[in-house]
C-alpha cells in the first residue's frame, strides 16, 4: 500500500488542534479496549497495553531534547547578534556614524553600548519555536496512534 505524504510543516495551531482531537480519541479507544478485555486480555491487547507506557516516556524525552536543542540554537543566534553588533561598533570608523550620543537611560551607559538585547518579535518567535519543538513528538505519536487505532481491521472468517 502506498503511503500518502502529509505536509510536514503544519502550523503550531494546527498541531495543537489535531492533538486536542487525537489524544482524547486514543485514550477513549484504549480505555474501551481495557474494559472489553477484562481480566484476560489477548496477545494483541497485551501488546497495546504494554506499548502505552514506554511510548509516553519516549515522547516526553524526545520533547525535552528538542526543546534543549532549540534553546541552544536560540542562544547561539542571540550571541551571534551581540558579537556582530559589538564588532560593528569597534570596527566602523567614527566618521561613518558608529558614534551616537547616549541618552540618559540605564542601558545607554558606556558599559552597555555593545549589548544586543533581543527585540520583542525575536523573543516571541523564539518562544513559538520552542513550543513547536515541544509539541511535535507528542503530536506525531498521538496522531499516529489515532490513525492506527481507528483503522478498521478486516476479520478473517
Secondary structure by P-SEA (a helix, b strand, c coil): cbbbbccccccaaaaaaaaaaaaaaaaaaaaaaaaaacccccaaaaaaaaaaaaaaaaaaaaaaaaaaaaaaaaaaaaaaaaaaaaaaaaccccccccbbbbccccccccccccbbbbcaaaaaaaaaaaaaaaaaaaaaaaaaaaaaaacbbbbcc
